[in-house]
Amino acid sequence: MAKKYTANGRSLVSMVLMATTVMMVAVAVFASVSVVDCQVVVPVSDKRIYLTEQNWYLPPSGAYAQAANPGSYIKMAFTGSSLSVVLDQSNTASFPYATLKWTVDEMPEQKAVLPLPSPTLTLAKGLDASANHTLQFFLINSLQSQDRWYGPLMHVNITHFLLDNGATVQPVDSVPATFMQPKRLMVYWDSIGEGVEVMGGGGDLVGNNARVTWAFVLADALQAEVSVVAWGAQGYSVGGAGSVPKLWDASGASSQSAWNWFDAKHQRTFNGTKGCPDYVVCGHGTNDGLRGVSTQVVFEHAFGWLQAMRNVCKDSWIFVAIPYGQFEPAAVKETVAAYTAKYPQDKKAVLIDLGAGAATGLTHFVNGGSYTAYDGIHPWFWRDGQLGALLYK
């Protein structure tokens, strides 16, 4: 008969099985994290990291996260004395095409222009290794004149973050409540939404900054994280800069209808971890008006979008706003009126009209600009903040 070895009354077989179970649980929890060259490698798909849901496309493998919308951002909590991010720049432009900005522990922002000299960008170093830290990381602008849709050439592609050996990522909802907001807001807009010339002239990489627009003021007021889906020159019925298609088209094709696509290759599904937001705000109409599209055509596309949006997001508040400069007011008003008449049970589709007061200085292009706008259409950053507050009211 074989001899049974024991330790403290337990068989060695039992102890091995228990140890194996513990190891399997640990592997399941930390499978996404590895150590390479004395640094902790954290995939961007790690569930403890927050990415604005309707901006970042992640493949099923979780190998990368890609965003093209200015205003896309990431939030992260971590320990250790340093933090770096690693980008895949293999399918992006070789000339300056976009700007990143970030803040660690709410210190003054730093910035970098894409493409980077090397794939690894140091975000912080020399931090207190015994303390907890936070990161907010933004894509604030990109060239409007280049492909933003079919490649897209204008995008940021993140594969992973690097931490000190022994450092950890913390769930973003475990840090102080002020870091993460409980609600979710999605904004469909045009160049005013992506912050074109909000800081003045000098070109897209100088004057544009989606981070300082009315959308973030509104989000703070609503206690929401915001996905800004805004493309310069786009409208309900007209395509935007960088080959972006119109907001909505009956075909649903990615080459014709942008509202439920991240880009031409990747569809926005509004399910799972990227589910419907609490609030949707759409303020298109400016570019339809500037290009002389008929009221009827604008109405047809706006109504089509509103129905489609409600079909996938059945419980979200949907606010349809007349643009700040009062473009296409008849089409926008008729959209909500017709929708309400057809679906009287839906009390969460609402018209917003800020009126003539909000439109001051924003109604037409002006050589030299106006008091409220760099060019008579795109508000200065300070006016953007006021408009966000007006939207909330």
C-alpha positions in Angstrom: 0.0 0.0 0.0 1.4 3.4 -1.0 2.3 5.7 1.8 0.2 8.9 2.1 2.3 12.0 2.9 0.6 14.8 4.9 1.4 18.2 6.3 -0.7 19.5 9.2 -3.3 16.9 8.4 -3.7 17.7 4.7 -2.6 15.5 1.9 0.1 17.0 -0.4 -2.2 16.3 -3.3 -4.9 18.5 -1.7 -2.4 21.2 -1.0 -1.2 21.2 -4.6 -4.7 21.4 -5.9 -5.5 24.4 -3.6 -2.3 26.2 -4.7 -3.2 25.5 -8.4 -6.6 27.0 -7.9 -5.2 30.1 -6.3 -2.8 30.5 -9.1 -5.5 30.1 -11.7 -7.6 32.8 -10.1 -4.6 35.2 -10.0 -3.9 34.5 -13.6 -7.5 35.2 -14.5 -7.4 38.6 -12.7 -4.0 39.7 -14.0 -3.9 37.9 -17.4 -3.8 41.2 -19.2 -0.8 42.5 -17.3 2.8 41.3 -18.0 6.3 42.3 -17.0 8.9 43.1 -19.7 12.3 44.6 -19.1 11.4 45.4 -15.5 8.3 47.4 -16.6 4.7 46.4 -16.1 2.9 46.2 -19.5 -0.8 47.1 -19.3 -2.9 46.6 -22.4 -5.1 49.6 -23.3 -8.1 47.2 -23.2 -7.6 46.6 -19.4 -11.0 47.0 -17.8 -9.7 49.2 -15.1 -8.9 51.9 -17.7 -11.7 54.2 -18.9 -12.0 55.1 -22.6 -14.8 57.3 -23.9 -17.2 54.7 -25.1 -18.3 56.1 -28.4 -14.9 57.3 -29.6 -12.5 54.4 -29.2 -12.7 51.3 -31.4 -11.3 48.2 -29.8 -11.1 44.9 -31.7 -12.3 41.7 -30.1 -8.7 40.8 -29.3 -8.2 44.0 -27.3 -4.8 44.5 -29.0 -5.3 48.2 -29.5 -7.7 51.2 -29.1 -8.1 53.6 -32.0 -9.8 57.0 -32.1 -10.0 59.7 -34.7 -12.4 62.2 -33.1 -10.8 65.2 -31.5 -12.1 65.2 -27.9 -11.6 61.5 -27.4 -10.0 60.7 -24.1 -8.8 58.2 -21.6 -8.8 58.2 -17.8 -6.5 55.9 -15.7 -5.5 55.5 -12.0 -2.1 54.0 -11.2 0.8 53.7 -8.7 4.5 53.9 -9.3 6.9 56.7 -10.2 6.5 56.8 -14.0 4.0 56.2 -16.8 4.5 55.8 -20.5 2.1 55.1 -23.4 3.0 53.0 -26.5 1.4 53.8 -29.9 1.2 51.9 -33.1 2.1 54.5 -35.8 2.4 52.2 -38.7 -0.8 53.4 -40.5 -0.7 57.1 -39.7 0.7 60.1 -41.5 4.5 60.9 -41.6 3.9 64.6 -41.2 2.5 66.5 -38.2 -1.2 65.7 -38.1 -2.6 65.7 -34.6 -2.0 66.9 -31.0 -2.2 64.9 -27.7 -2.5 66.6 -24.3 -2.5 65.0 -20.9 -2.4 65.8 -17.2 -1.1 63.6 -14.4 -2.4 64.3 -10.9 -4.2 67.4 -12.4 -0.9 69.2 -12.9 -0.4 71.5 -15.9 -1.1 69.9 -19.2 1.7 68.6 -21.4 1.5 68.0 -25.1 2.9 66.1 -28.0 2.4 66.3 -31.8 1.8 63.1 -33.8 3.6 61.3 -35.2 6.0 60.8 -32.3 9.8 60.3 -32.9 9.4 56.9 -31.3 6.4 54.8 -30.4 6.9 55.2 -26.7 5.8 58.5 -25.1 6.7 59.3 -21.5 3.7 60.8 -19.7 5.2 61.1 -16.2 8.4 60.4 -14.3 9.8 61.1 -10.9 6.4 60.7 -9.2 6.0 59.6 -5.6 6.1 55.8 -5.9 4.2 55.4 -2.6 1.2 57.5 -3.8 -1.8 57.0 -6.0 -1.9 58.9 -9.3 -4.3 59.8 -12.1 -4.0 60.3 -15.8 -6.3 62.2 -18.2 -5.2 61.8 -21.8 -6.8 63.6 -24.8 -6.7 63.8 -28.6 -7.4 67.5 -28.9 -7.2 68.1 -32.7 -6.2 66.7 -36.1 -5.8 68.0 -39.6 -9.2 68.4 -41.2 -7.9 68.3 -44.8 -6.6 64.7 -44.6 -8.3 61.4 -44.5 -10.2 61.0 -41.2 -12.5 58.2 -42.3 -11.3 55.5 -44.7 -7.9 54.7 -43.3 -8.3 56.7 -41.3 -4.9 58.4 -41.7 -5.7 60.9 -38.9 -6.0 58.8 -35.8 -4.3 57.7 -32.6 -3.7 54.0 -32.0 -2.7 52.9 -28.5 -1.5 49.4 -27.7 -0.5 49.6 -24.1 0.9 51.6 -21.1 4.1 51.0 -19.2 4.4 51.2 -15.4 7.3 50.6 -12.9 7.9 47.0 -12.0 5.6 46.4 -9.0 3.3 49.3 -9.8 -0.4 48.6 -10.4 -3.4 50.0 -12.3 -6.4 50.8 -10.1 -10.0 50.8 -11.2 -10.9 54.4 -12.2 -14.1 54.2 -10.1 -11.9 53.5 -7.0 -10.4 57.0 -6.9 -12.1 60.1 -5.5 -15.6 60.6 -6.9 -14.6 63.8 -8.7 -12.3 61.9 -11.1 -15.1 59.8 -12.8 -18.6 61.1 -13.5 -21.5 58.7 -13.1 -23.5 59.6 -16.2 -22.6 59.3 -20.0 -23.2 62.0 -22.6 -22.8 61.7 -26.4 -22.5 64.7 -28.6 -23.1 64.8 -32.4 -21.9 68.1 -33.8 -19.7 69.7 -36.4 -16.5 71.9 -36.3 -18.0 73.8 -33.4 -18.1 70.5 -31.5 -14.5 69.6 -32.3 -13.3 73.1 -31.2 -12.2 74.5 -34.6 -10.6 77.9 -34.1 -11.7 78.0 -30.5 -8.2 79.3 -29.7 -7.9 81.4 -32.8 -6.1 81.0 -36.1 -2.8 79.4 -37.1 -4.2 76.2 -38.6 -5.8 73.1 -37.2 -2.9 72.1 -34.9 -2.7 75.6 -33.4 -6.2 77.0 -33.2 -8.3 73.9 -32.7 -8.9 72.3 -29.3 -11.8 70.0 -28.6 -11.0 69.8 -24.9 -12.0 73.4 -24.2 -15.4 73.4 -25.9 -18.9 73.8 -24.6 -19.3 69.9 -24.7 -17.0 69.5 -21.6 -18.8 72.3 -19.8 -22.1 70.6 -20.4 -20.7 67.2 -19.4 -19.5 68.6 -16.1 -22.9 70.2 -15.4 -24.6 66.8 -16.2 -22.0 64.9 -14.1 -21.2 62.9 -17.2 -18.2 61.6 -19.1 -18.6 62.8 -22.7 -18.0 61.1 -26.1 -17.6 64.0 -28.6 -18.5 62.8 -32.1 -17.9 66.0 -34.1 -16.6 66.4 -37.6 -15.8 69.8 -39.2 -18.0 70.7 -42.2 -20.4 67.8 -41.5 -24.2 68.2 -41.4 -27.3 66.1 -41.3 -27.3 66.0 -45.1 -23.7 67.0 -46.1 -20.4 65.3 -45.7 -17.6 66.6 -43.5 -13.9 67.4 -43.9 -11.5 64.6 -44.3 -13.9 62.5 -46.4 -16.4 62.0 -43.4 -19.9 61.2 -44.8 -23.1 63.0 -43.8 -24.6 62.2 -40.4 -27.4 60.0 -41.6 -28.4 58.3 -44.8 -31.1 55.8 -45.4 -28.5 53.3 -47.0 -26.7 52.9 -43.6 -23.5 52.4 -45.6 -20.3 53.6 -43.9 -19.5 55.6 -47.0 -22.7 57.5 -46.7 -23.9 57.5 -43.1 -21.6 58.3 -40.2 -23.7 58.3 -37.0 -23.2 54.7 -36.1 -19.6 54.2 -37.4 -16.3 55.0 -35.7 -14.9 55.1 -39.2 -15.5 53.4 -42.6 -14.3 50.1 -41.2 -15.7 49.8 -37.7 -19.3 50.1 -36.7 -20.5 51.7 -33.5 -22.9 49.1 -32.0 -24.3 50.8 -28.8 -24.2 47.6 -26.8 -22.1 45.7 -24.2 -19.5 47.9 -22.5 -20.2 50.6 -25.2 -23.9 50.8 -24.5 -26.2 53.8 -24.9 -25.4 57.0 -23.1 -27.8 58.7 -20.7 -28.0 61.8 -22.9 -27.5 62.4 -26.6 -27.2 65.9 -27.9 -27.2 66.7 -31.6 -26.6 70.2 -32.9 -26.2 69.8 -36.7 -27.6 72.1 -39.2 -24.9 74.8 -39.6 -23.2 73.2 -42.6 -26.5 72.2 -44.2 -27.5 75.9 -44.0 -24.1 77.3 -45.1 -24.3 75.0 -48.2 -27.8 76.0 -49.1 -29.5 72.6 -48.6 -33.3 72.8 -48.7 -35.3 72.7 -45.5 -37.1 69.5 -46.7 -33.9 67.6 -47.4 -32.4 68.7 -44.0 -35.6 67.6 -42.3 -35.6 64.2 -44.0 -32.1 63.4 -42.8 -32.6 64.8 -39.4 -35.8 62.9 -38.9 -34.1 59.7 -40.2 -31.3 60.1 -37.7 -33.7 60.8 -34.8 -35.7 57.6 -35.5 -32.5 55.6 -36.0 -31.0 56.9 -32.8 -34.1 56.0 -30.8 -34.3 52.5 -32.4 -30.9 51.6 -30.8 -31.0 53.8 -27.7 -34.5 53.3 -26.4 -34.2 54.9 -23.0 -31.7 57.7 -23.6 -32.7 61.4 -23.5 -32.2 62.7 -27.0 -31.9 66.5 -27.3 -32.1 68.0 -30.8 -30.6 71.5 -30.8 -30.9 74.3 -33.2 -27.3 75.3 -33.9 -26.0 78.3 -32.0 -26.0 80.4 -35.1 -29.7 79.6 -35.8 -29.0 77.7 -39.0 -31.9 75.6 -40.4 -34.3 76.3 -37.5 -37.4 75.3 -39.5 -36.0 71.9 -40.4 -34.8 71.2 -36.8 -38.1 72.3 -35.3 -40.1 70.2 -37.8 -38.0 67.2 -37.0 -38.9 67.2 -33.4 -42.5 68.1 -34.0 -43.0 65.4 -36.6 -41.3 62.8 -34.4 -43.4 63.8 -31.4 -46.6 63.5 -33.5 -45.6 60.1 -34.7 -44.4 58.8 -31.4 -46.4 60.7 -28.7 -45.4 58.2 -26.0 -41.8 59.2 -26.3 -41.3 62.0 -23.8 -37.5 61.9 -23.9 -36.9 63.4 -27.4 -36.7 67.2 -26.8 -36.0 70.3 -28.9 -33.5 72.9 -27.6 -33.6 76.4 -29.0 -31.3 78.9 -27.3 -32.7 81.7 -29.4 -31.2 84.9 -30.9 -29.2 85.8 -27.8 -26.9 82.8 -28.2 -26.5 83.4 -31.9 -24.9 86.9 -31.5 -21.7 87.0 -33.6 -22.2 83.4 -34.8 -24.5 83.7 -37.8 -22.2 84.3 -40.8 -18.5 84.4 -41.7 -16.9 87.7 -41.0 -13.5 88.8 -42.3 -11.6 89.6 -39.1 -14.2 87.8 -36.9 -16.7 89.0 -34.4 -16.6 89.7 -30.7 -17.7 86.1 -29.9 -16.1 84.2 -32.7 -12.8 84.1 -34.5 -14.4 84.1 -37.9 -18.1 84.8 -37.2 -19.0 81.1 -37.0 -16.6 79.4 -34.6 -16.9 80.7 -31.0 -13.9 81.7 -28.9 -13.2 79.3 -26.0 -14.7 81.7 -23.5 -18.0 81.9 -25.5 -17.9 78.1 -25.9 -18.1 77.8 -22.1 -21.0 80.1 -21.9 -22.9 78.2 -24.6 -22.3 75.0 -22.7 -23.8 76.6 -19.6 -26.8 77.8 -21.7 -27.4 74.3 -23.0 -27.5 72.9 -19.5 -30.1 75.5 -18.4 
